[in-house]
Amino acid sequence: MSFEIKLPLFEGPFDLLLFFIERDELDIHDIPIFQITNEFVGYLRELEQLNIEVASDFILTAATLMRIKAKMLLPRTEKDEEGNEIDPRQELVQHLLEYKKYKSAIPDLTAMEEQRLAQENRGNIQEELQQIANANHFEYELQDLSLYKLMRVFEKVMTRYTEEQNRPKHTVLTYPYTIEGQRDYIMNKVLERHKVAFSEIISEYPDKIGMIFNFLAILDMLQLNVIGVEIGEGFNDFAITVAEGQANQVLQLLVE
C-alpha cells in the first residue's frame, strides 16, 4: 500500500510565486520569467518525487508560465491602442499584485477573528424563545415551517445535485516530454550530422504535444545562441545547425 503526504506550505500557486519573488528580491513589475518558470517547475518536480499530490491550479500556473516564456522568445507583434508592445507578463503581474493586496489583509482579519472568538455569546436566547413558545402554546422551532418552504428547500437541493452531476470534469494528462530532454535530443542530432531538417524531427515526434515541445526547445536554443537555422528545401521546412563558434559551449551544456 502507498500513502500520500500533503504539506500546506503554500496555499496556492501565487503564494509560491510571491515566495520566489520575495526570496530573491525581484522586481514584481519586471519578473525574470525564465528564472521564475524554472524554479516553479522545479518545485513541482520535487513534489512529484516525494509522491505529493500536485493540485490542478499549480499545473495550470506552470503551463501559463511556459506560455509566457514562449511568447518572450518570439518577436512581439501585439500592441496596445497607443502602439506600444504588450508585455506578455502584464496579466500575470496584475494577478500577483491583486493576490498580494488581499494576502496583506489576512493578518487584520485574523486579529478580528481572534477578538471575536474571545467574546462570549448570549446564553439565554434559546430559553427566551422557549418561554415565548410556551406562553403561546406552540413549538417555536416549527412556527415558520410550511409545506411551501419545504418544497422550496427540496427544489434547491435537487437543482444543486443536478448542477454537480453536469459539471465538466477535467482530466490532466502527463506527457513524456520536457524542454530539456528535447533540447538534448535535437542537439545530439545536430552534432552527429551537422545539419538536421525540422521535418525529420517532426516525423519522429508526429503527435501534437511532441511537436510543441520540440519547437519550444528550438526557440530556447536559439535564445541561448547554441544553434542556427537555415532555409531548407521544402516550403515550410528549415535546417538546424550548430551556431558558429559555439561547438565547445554546446558540448559543455550537454555535459551539464
Backbone as numpy.savetxt, mean C-alpha at the origin, in Angstrom:
# Nx Ny Nz CAx CAy CAz Cx Cy Cz
1.21 -28.43 12.94 0.37 -27.22 12.94 1.24 -25.97 12.94
0.74 -24.93 12.29 1.48 -23.67 12.23 0.67 -22.59 12.93
1.35 -21.56 13.37 0.66 -20.45 14.03 1.22 -19.15 13.50
0.44 -18.09 13.62 0.82 -16.77 13.14 0.99 -15.82 14.31
1.93 -14.89 14.15 2.19 -13.88 15.17 1.86 -12.52 14.58
1.03 -11.75 15.27 0.66 -10.41 14.83 1.26 -9.39 15.79
2.03 -8.45 15.22 2.66 -7.41 16.01 2.00 -6.07 15.71
1.32 -5.45 16.67 0.64 -4.17 16.42 1.61 -2.99 16.49
2.77 -3.11 15.80 3.76 -2.04 15.85 3.31 -0.84 15.03
2.78 -1.11 13.85 2.31 -0.05 12.98 0.84 -0.29 12.68
0.00 0.70 12.97 -1.43 0.53 12.81 -1.84 0.48 11.34
-1.06 1.07 10.45 -1.40 1.09 9.04 -0.19 1.46 8.21
-0.31 1.38 6.88 0.84 1.67 6.01 1.35 3.10 6.14
0.45 4.09 6.34 0.89 5.47 6.50 1.69 5.64 7.79
1.33 4.88 8.81 2.08 4.91 10.06 3.52 4.45 9.82
3.68 3.41 9.01 5.01 2.90 8.69 5.79 3.89 7.84
5.12 4.52 6.86 5.80 5.51 6.02 6.27 6.71 6.84
5.42 7.18 7.76 5.80 8.31 8.61 6.98 7.92 9.52
7.02 6.67 9.94 8.15 6.21 10.77 9.45 6.31 10.00
9.46 5.85 8.73 10.67 5.94 7.91 11.07 7.40 7.68
10.07 8.26 7.41 10.36 9.68 7.12 10.95 10.36 8.36
10.34 10.12 9.54 10.83 10.77 10.75 12.16 10.17 11.21
12.33 8.87 11.01 13.59 8.24 11.43 14.78 8.77 10.64
14.60 8.91 9.32 15.69 9.37 8.45 15.69 10.88 8.27
14.79 11.59 8.99 14.71 13.06 8.93 14.56 13.54 7.49
13.59 12.96 6.78 13.34 13.30 5.38 12.32 14.42 5.28
12.35 15.14 4.18 11.38 16.19 3.91 10.12 15.54 3.35
9.01 15.67 4.09 7.78 14.99 3.66 7.24 15.57 2.35
7.62 16.82 2.02 7.18 17.44 0.77 8.06 17.04 -0.42
9.20 16.41 -0.16 10.11 15.99 -1.24 10.64 14.60 -0.89
9.75 13.62 -0.91 10.08 12.26 -0.47 10.98 11.58 -1.51
12.16 11.02 -1.09 12.96 10.20 -2.02 12.26 8.87 -2.25
11.46 8.80 -3.30 10.54 7.68 -3.50 11.28 6.36 -3.63
12.50 6.35 -4.20 13.24 5.10 -4.36 13.64 4.53 -3.01
14.13 5.39 -2.10 14.55 4.95 -0.77 13.35 4.46 0.04
12.25 5.23 0.03 11.07 4.86 0.81 10.47 3.55 0.29
10.40 3.39 -1.04 9.83 2.17 -1.62 10.64 0.94 -1.22
11.97 1.04 -1.31 12.81 -0.10 -0.96 12.67 -0.46 0.52
12.61 0.53 1.40 12.47 0.24 2.82 11.10 -0.34 3.14
10.05 0.19 2.49 8.69 -0.30 2.74 8.56 -1.75 2.29
9.02 -2.05 1.06 8.92 -3.42 0.54 9.80 -4.36 1.36
10.96 -3.87 1.79 11.83 -4.69 2.62 11.18 -5.07 3.94
10.43 -4.13 4.52 9.72 -4.41 5.77 8.67 -5.49 5.57
7.92 -5.42 4.45 6.90 -6.43 4.17 7.53 -7.80 3.97
8.70 -7.84 3.33 9.37 -9.13 3.13 9.80 -9.73 4.47
10.25 -8.90 5.40 10.62 -9.42 6.71 9.40 -10.00 7.43
8.24 -9.35 7.28 7.03 -9.90 7.89 6.68 -11.26 7.30
6.82 -11.39 5.97 6.51 -12.66 5.33 7.46 -13.76 5.80
8.75 -13.41 5.98 9.71 -14.41 6.45 9.40 -14.86 7.88
8.82 -13.96 8.69 8.45 -14.31 10.06 7.07 -14.96 10.14
6.47 -15.24 8.98 5.14 -15.86 8.91 4.08 -14.98 9.56
4.22 -13.65 9.39 3.26 -12.70 9.92 2.34 -12.27 8.77
1.06 -12.29 9.02 0.09 -11.93 7.98 0.22 -10.45 7.62
0.31 -10.17 6.32 0.42 -8.80 5.82 -0.96 -8.34 5.36
-1.45 -7.24 5.92 -2.79 -6.75 5.58 -2.81 -6.24 4.14
-4.01 -6.27 3.56 -4.16 -5.86 2.16 -3.83 -4.40 1.94
-4.07 -3.52 2.95 -3.78 -2.11 2.75 -2.28 -1.87 2.67
-1.45 -2.70 3.33 0.00 -2.59 3.18 0.41 -2.99 1.76
-0.21 -4.05 1.22 0.11 -4.50 -0.13 -0.31 -3.44 -1.15
-1.48 -2.83 -0.93 -1.94 -1.78 -1.83 -0.98 -0.59 -1.81
-0.52 -0.20 -0.63 0.41 0.92 -0.54 1.73 0.59 -1.22
2.21 -0.64 -1.08 3.45 -1.05 -1.75 3.29 -0.95 -3.27
2.13 -1.40 -3.78 1.88 -1.29 -5.22 1.82 0.17 -5.66
1.23 1.03 -4.83 1.16 2.45 -5.16 2.55 3.06 -5.21
3.42 2.70 -4.25 4.79 3.22 -4.25 5.55 2.77 -5.49
5.37 1.51 -5.90 6.04 1.02 -7.11 5.52 1.74 -8.35
4.22 2.05 -8.36 3.65 2.79 -9.49 4.24 4.20 -9.56
4.38 4.85 -8.41 4.98 6.19 -8.39 6.45 6.10 -8.81
7.14 5.05 -8.36 8.54 4.87 -8.74 8.69 4.72 -10.24
7.77 3.96 -10.87 7.81 3.81 -12.33 7.54 5.13 -13.03
6.59 5.91 -12.51 6.30 7.22 -13.10 7.49 8.16 -12.99
8.24 8.06 -11.88 9.41 8.93 -11.72 10.50 8.59 -12.73
10.54 7.33 -13.19 11.53 6.93 -14.17 11.18 7.38 -15.58
9.89 7.53 -15.85 9.43 7.92 -17.18 9.42 9.44 -17.32
9.52 9.93 -18.55 9.38 11.39 -18.76 8.00 11.85 -18.34
7.91 12.97 -17.64 6.64 13.46 -17.14 5.92 14.25 -18.23
4.71 13.81 -18.55 3.92 14.47 -19.59 2.68 15.14 -19.02
2.28 14.76 -17.79 1.08 15.36 -17.19 1.40 16.74 -16.65
0.56 17.71 -16.99 0.76 19.08 -16.54 -0.55 19.64 -16.00
-0.41 20.62 -15.09 -1.61 21.23 -14.53 -2.09 22.35 -15.44
-3.09 23.10 -14.97 -3.67 24.16 -15.78 -2.67 25.27 -16.10
-1.67 25.46 -15.23 -0.68 26.50 -15.46 0.50 26.02 -16.28
0.47 24.75 -16.71 1.54 24.22 -17.56 2.70 23.63 -16.80
2.60 23.53 -15.47 3.68 22.94 -14.67 3.52 21.43 -14.62
4.66 20.73 -14.59 4.63 19.27 -14.53 4.05 18.81 -13.18
3.19 17.79 -13.23 2.57 17.25 -12.02 3.50 16.22 -11.40
3.83 16.42 -10.15 4.69 15.49 -9.43 3.90 14.22 -9.09
4.37 13.03 -9.51 3.63 11.79 -9.18 3.49 11.55 -7.68
4.33 12.21 -6.87 4.27 12.01 -5.42 3.25 12.90 -4.74
2.63 13.81 -5.50 1.77 14.83 -4.90 0.62 14.23 -4.10
-0.09 13.26 -4.68 -1.24 12.67 -3.99 -0.81 11.93 -2.73
0.32 11.21 -2.79 0.81 10.49 -1.61 1.17 11.47 -0.50
1.82 12.59 -0.85 2.21 13.58 0.15 0.96 14.16 0.83
-0.09 14.43 0.05 -1.32 14.98 0.63 -1.94 13.99 1.62
-1.97 12.70 1.26 -2.53 11.69 2.17 -1.69 11.59 3.45
-0.37 11.65 3.32 0.49 11.56 4.50 0.29 12.76 5.42
0.15 13.95 4.83 -0.06 15.15 5.65 -1.40 15.07 6.39
-2.45 14.57 5.71 -3.74 14.42 6.36 -3.66 13.39 7.49
-2.99 12.28 7.22 -2.85 11.24 8.25 -2.07 11.77 9.45
-0.99 12.53 9.17 -0.19 13.08 10.27 -1.00 14.06 11.10
-1.88 14.85 10.45 -2.70 15.81 11.18 -3.65 15.10 12.14
-4.32 14.04 11.65 -5.25 13.31 12.53 -4.49 12.54 13.61
-3.31 12.02 13.26 -2.54 11.27 14.24 -2.09 12.18 15.38
-1.79 13.46 15.07 -1.35 14.38 16.11 -2.47 14.68 17.11
-3.73 14.43 16.70 -4.86 14.68 17.61 -5.12 13.51 18.56
-4.47 12.37 18.33 -4.71 11.19 19.16 -4.38 11.42 20.63
-3.22 12.06 20.96 -2.95 12.27 22.40 -4.03 13.07 23.11
-4.58 14.11 22.45 -5.65 14.90 23.07 -6.90 14.06 23.28
-7.25 13.25 22.30 -8.43 12.40 22.44 -8.21 11.35 23.53
-6.99 10.83 23.63 -6.69 9.85 24.67 -6.83 10.47 26.06
-6.34 11.72 26.20 -6.47 12.40 27.49 -7.93 12.64 27.84
-8.74 13.01 26.84 -10.17 13.21 27.08 -10.84 11.90 27.49
-10.43 10.80 26.84 -11.01 9.50 27.19 -10.67 9.11 28.62
-9.39 9.31 29.03 -9.00 8.97 30.39 -9.74 9.83 31.41
-9.94 11.10 31.08 -10.67 11.98 31.98 -12.12 11.54 32.14
-12.73 11.12 31.03 -14.13 10.69 31.08 -14.26 9.37 31.85
-13.28 8.47 31.68 -13.34 7.19 32.38 -13.17 7.37 33.89
-12.52 8.46 34.28 -12.32 8.71 35.71 -13.57 9.23 36.40
-14.58 9.59 35.60 -15.81 10.11 36.17 -16.78 8.97 36.46
-17.63 9.17 37.45 -18.62 8.16 37.83 -19.96 8.48 37.19
-20.60 7.45 36.66 -21.94 7.61 36.10 -22.99 7.66 37.21
-24.10 8.25 36.90 -25.20 8.26 37.86 -25.65 6.83 38.12
-25.89 6.50 39.37 -26.23 5.13 39.70 -27.70 4.88 39.98
-28.55 5.91 39.83 -29.96 5.74 40.19 -30.90 5.87 38.99
-30.38 5.83 37.75 -31.25 6.01 36.58 -32.22 4.84 36.47
-31.71 3.61 36.53 -32.57 2.45 36.39 -33.61 2.39 37.51
-33.20 2.78 38.72 -34.14 2.76 39.84 -35.26 3.77 39.65
-34.92 4.97 39.12 -35.95 5.99 38.88 -36.93 5.54 37.81
-36.40 4.94 36.72 -37.28 4.46 35.66 -38.20 3.35 36.17
-37.68 2.48 37.03 -38.51 1.40 37.57 -39.61 1.96 38.47
-39.29 2.99 39.23 -40.30 3.61 40.07 -41.41 4.24 39.24
-41.04 4.88 38.13 -42.05 5.47 37.25 -42.91 4.39 36.63
-42.28 3.28 36.20 -43.03 2.19 35.59 -43.99 1.56 36.58
-43.56 1.37 37.86 -44.43 0.79 38.87 -45.61 1.70 39.18
-45.36 3.02 39.16 -46.45 3.96 39.44 -47.50 3.94 38.35
-47.10 3.63 37.11 -48.05 3.63 35.99 -48.46 2.21 35.60
-47.97 1.19 36.35 -48.39 -0.19 36.14 -48.04 -0.72 34.73
-46.82 -0.51 34.30 -46.34 -1.14 33.07 -44.82 -1.30 33.15
-44.30 -2.22 32.32 -42.86 -2.47 32.27 -42.20 -1.42 31.38
-41.24 -0.64 31.94 -40.70 0.48 31.18 -39.83 0.02 30.01
-39.29 -1.23 30.07 -38.50 -1.71 28.95 -39.35 -1.86 27.69
-40.68 -2.10 27.87 -41.54 -2.35 26.71 -42.46 -1.18 26.40
-42.22 -0.04 27.05 -43.18 1.05 26.89 -43.20 1.62 25.48
-42.05 1.61 24.77 -41.98 2.17 23.42 -41.95 1.10 22.35
-42.15 -0.16 22.72 -42.05 -1.24 21.75 -43.37 -1.41 21.00
-43.24 -1.62 19.66 -44.43 -1.85 18.84 -44.06 -2.81 17.72
-45.11 -3.38 17.07 -44.88 -4.30 15.96 -44.18 -3.60 14.81
-44.50 -2.34 14.58 -43.89 -1.58 13.49 -42.38 -1.45 13.72
-41.98 -1.14 14.97 -40.57 -0.99 15.27 -39.83 -2.32 15.13
-40.48 -3.39 15.54 -39.88 -4.71 15.37 -39.64 -5.03 13.89
-40.62 -4.71 13.03 -40.49 -4.95 11.60 -39.39 -4.09 10.99
-39.25 -2.84 11.47 -38.20 -1.96 10.97 -36.81 -2.50 11.33
-36.68 -3.00 12.54 -35.40 -3.56 12.95 -35.08 -4.80 12.13
-36.09 -5.65 11.91 -35.88 -6.86 11.11 -35.48 -6.50 9.68
-36.11 -5.47 9.13 -35.79 -5.04 7.77 -34.34 -4.56 7.67
-33.89 -3.79 8.66 -32.51 -3.30 8.66 -31.52 -4.46 8.76
-31.85 -5.45 9.59 -30.96 -6.59 9.73 -30.85 -7.36 8.43
-31.96 -7.58 7.75 -31.96 -8.31 6.48 -31.22 -7.52 5.40
-31.40 -6.19 5.38 -30.69 -5.37 4.40 -29.19 -5.44 4.62
-28.79 -5.37 5.89 -27.36 -5.45 6.20 -26.80 -6.81 5.81
-27.58 -7.87 6.03 -27.12 -9.22 5.68 -26.95 -9.35 4.17
-27.90 -8.80 3.40 -27.82 -8.85 1.94 -26.60 -8.09 1.43
-26.34 -6.93 2.02 -25.18 -6.14 1.60 -23.88 -6.89 1.88
-23.81 -7.56 3.01 -22.60 -8.32 3.34 -22.39 -9.47 2.37
-23.49 -10.13 1.97 -23.38 -11.25 1.05 -22.97 -10.81 -0.35
-23.42 -9.62 -0.76 -23.13 -9.12 -2.11 -21.87 -8.27 -2.19
-21.19 -8.08 -1.07 -19.98 -7.25 -1.08 -18.88 -7.96 -1.88
-18.18 -7.22 -2.77 -17.11 -7.85 -3.57 -16.01 -8.41 -2.68
-15.52 -9.57 -3.06 -14.44 -10.22 -2.33 -13.17 -10.13 -3.17
-12.10 -9.63 -2.57 -10.84 -9.43 -3.28 -9.86 -10.56 -2.96
-9.22 -11.04 -4.00 -8.23 -12.09 -3.86 -6.86 -11.54 -4.25
-5.89 -11.62 -3.36 -4.53 -11.13 -3.61 -3.66 -12.29 -4.08
-3.09 -12.17 -5.28 -2.24 -13.20 -5.86 -0.78 -12.81 -5.72
0.07 -13.77 -5.42 1.51 -13.54 -5.32 2.18 -14.08 -6.58
2.92 -13.21 -7.29 3.60 -13.61 -8.52 5.08 -13.83 -8.25
5.69 -14.80 -8.93 7.09 -15.16 -8.66 8.07 -14.21 -9.34
7.85 -12.91 -9.24 8.73 -11.95 -9.89 9.14 -10.88 -8.89
10.35 -10.36 -9.07 10.81 -9.18 -8.35 11.60 -8.31 -9.32
11.68 -7.01 -9.03 12.45 -6.11 -9.89 13.92 -6.53 -9.90
14.45 -6.88 -8.71 15.85 -7.26 -8.64 16.12 -8.55 -9.41
15.21 -9.52 -9.28 15.40 -10.79 -9.97 15.39 -10.64 -11.48
14.44 -9.87 -12.03 14.37 -9.68 -13.48 15.54 -8.83 -13.96
16.00 -7.90 -13.11 17.16 -7.09 -13.50 18.40 -7.96 -13.65
18.60 -8.90 -12.69 19.75 -9.81 -12.79 19.61 -10.72 -14.01
18.39 -11.18 -14.27 18.18 -12.05 -15.43 18.54 -11.34 -16.73
18.05 -10.11 -16.90 18.32 -9.34 -18.13 19.79 -9.02 -18.24
20.42 -8.66 -17.10 21.83 -8.28 -17.15 22.70 -9.48 -17.51
22.38 -10.67 -17.00 23.14 -11.87 -17.37 23.01 -12.16 -18.86
21.81 -11.97 -19.39 21.60 -12.18 -20.82 22.46 -11.22 -21.64
22.47 -9.95 -21.23 23.21 -8.94 -21.99 24.71 -9.19 -21.91
25.22 -9.55 -20.71 26.65 -9.83 -20.57 27.07 -11.07 -21.36
26.15 -12.02 -21.46 26.48 -13.25 -22.18 26.49 -13.05 -23.69
25.55 -12.24 -24.19 25.40 -12.12 -25.65 25.67 -10.72 -26.17
25.97 -9.77 -25.27 26.31 -8.38 -25.62 25.11 -7.59 -26.14
24.13 -8.23 -26.68 22.96 -7.51 -27.19 21.76 -8.48 -27.19
20.66 -8.06 -26.57 19.48 -8.90 -26.47 18.26 -8.09 -26.91
17.42 -8.69 -27.75 16.20 -8.01 -28.22 15.12 -8.08 -27.14
14.38 -7.00 -27.01 13.30 -6.96 -26.02 12.23 -8.00 -26.34
11.99 -8.25 -27.62 10.99 -9.25 -28.02 11.38 -10.64 -27.53
12.68 -10.92 -27.44 13.13 -12.23 -26.94 12.81 -12.38 -25.46
13.00 -11.30 -24.70 12.68 -11.36 -23.27 11.19 -11.55 -23.08
10.37 -10.88 -23.88 8.92 -11.03 -23.79 8.50 -12.47 -24.10
9.15 -13.08 -25.10 8.79 -14.45 -25.47 9.07 -15.44 -24.35
10.07 -15.14 -23.49 10.37 -16.04 -22.38 9.47 -15.77 -21.17
8.90 -14.56 -21.07 7.95 -14.21 -19.99 6.70 -13.63 -20.65
5.87 -14.49 -21.28 4.75 -13.97 -22.07 3.57 -13.46 -21.26
3.49 -13.78 -19.96 2.33 -13.33 -19.20 2.44 -11.83 -18.91
1.31 -11.21 -18.65 1.23 -9.76 -18.49 2.09 -9.26 -17.34
2.03 -9.94 -16.18 2.80 -9.50 -15.02 4.29 -9.63 -15.27
4.69 -10.70 -15.95 6.10 -10.87 -16.27 6.62 -9.77 -17.17
5.82 -9.36 -18.18 6.23 -8.27 -19.05 6.36 -6.96 -18.29
5.44 -6.73 -17.35 5.49 -5.48 -16.56 6.76 -5.44 -15.72
7.08 -6.54 -15.04 8.27 -6.57 -14.19 9.55 -6.42 -15.02
9.58 -7.06 -16.21 10.76 -6.92 -17.05 10.93 -5.48 -17.54
9.81 -4.84 -17.90 9.89 -3.47 -18.38 10.33 -2.54 -17.25
9.82 -2.73 -16.04 10.24 -1.91 -14.90 11.72 -2.14 -14.58
12.18 -3.39 -14.72 13.59 -3.68 -14.47 14.48 -2.96 -15.48
14.04 -2.92 -16.75 14.81 -2.21 -17.78 14.86 -0.72 -17.48
13.72 -0.14 -17.08 13.70 1.29 -16.72 14.62 1.56 -15.53
14.64 0.65 -14.57 15.50 0.82 -13.40 16.97 0.81 -13.80
17.34 -0.11 -14.69 18.74 -0.20 -15.12 19.13 1.00 -15.99
18.18 1.51 -16.78 18.46 2.73 -17.54 18.70 3.90 -16.60
17.92 3.96 -15.51 18.11 5.02 -14.53 19.48 4.91 -13.87
19.95 3.68 -13.64 21.27 3.46 -13.04 22.40 3.58 -14.06
22.05 3.72 -15.34 23.02 3.89 -16.42 23.96 2.68 -16.54
23.41 1.47 -16.39 24.21 0.27 -16.56 23.90 -0.44 -17.88
22.85 -0.03 -18.57 22.53 -0.57 -19.89 22.21 0.56 -20.84
22.23 0.22 -22.13 21.79 1.15 -23.16 20.78 0.46 -24.05
20.08 1.20 -24.86 19.10 0.62 -25.77 19.39 1.10 -27.19
19.12 0.22 -28.13 19.26 0.53 -29.55 17.99 0.11 -30.27
17.64 0.86 -31.30 16.44 0.53 -32.07 16.68 -0.79 -32.81
15.74 -1.73 -32.63 15.88 -3.04 -33.25 15.31 -3.09 -34.65
15.21 -4.33 -35.17 14.71 -4.51 -36.52 13.20 -4.39 -36.60
12.49 -4.81 -35.58 11.04 -4.74 -35.59 10.54 -3.33 -35.34
9.28 -3.08 -35.69 8.70 -1.74 -35.52 8.59 -1.36 -34.07
8.20 -2.33 -33.21 8.03 -2.07 -31.79 9.08 -2.78 -30.95
10.26 -2.98 -31.50 11.29 -3.73 -30.81 12.52 -2.85 -30.60
13.34 -3.20 -29.62 14.60 -2.53 -29.38 15.56 -3.53 -28.76
16.83 -3.23 -28.84 17.88 -4.11 -28.32 18.47 -3.50 -27.07
18.84 -4.37 -26.14 19.42 -3.95 -24.87 20.90 -4.29 -24.89
21.74 -3.31 -24.56 23.19 -3.49 -24.54 23.75 -2.98 -23.23
25.00 -3.33 -22.96 25.69 -2.80 -21.78 26.10 -1.37 -22.08
25.85 -0.46 -21.13 26.24 0.93 -21.33 27.75 1.03 -21.46
28.21 1.93 -22.30 29.64 2.10 -22.53 30.36 2.47 -21.25
31.46 1.75 -20.97 32.25 2.05 -19.78 31.65 1.57 -18.49
30.58 0.76 -18.56 29.89 0.34 -17.34 30.03 -1.15 -17.07
30.82 -1.88 -17.82 30.89 -3.33 -17.66 31.37 -3.73 -16.27
32.41 -3.04 -15.77 32.92 -3.39 -14.44 31.89 -3.09 -13.36
31.19 -1.94 -13.47 30.16 -1.61 -12.49 29.02 -2.61 -12.54
28.68 -3.09 -13.72 27.60 -4.07 -13.85 27.96 -5.36 -13.12
29.23 -5.83 -13.32 29.65 -7.04 -12.64 29.65 -6.85 -11.12
30.03 -5.65 -10.66 30.02 -5.39 -9.22 28.61 -5.40 -8.67
27.63 -4.82 -9.42 26.22 -4.82 -8.99 25.68 -6.24 -8.92
26.06 -7.09 -9.87 25.55 -8.46 -9.87 26.11 -9.23 -8.68
27.36 -8.97 -8.32 27.97 -9.66 -7.18 27.27 -9.25 -5.89
26.94 -7.92 -5.77 26.25 -7.45 -4.59 24.86 -8.02 -4.48
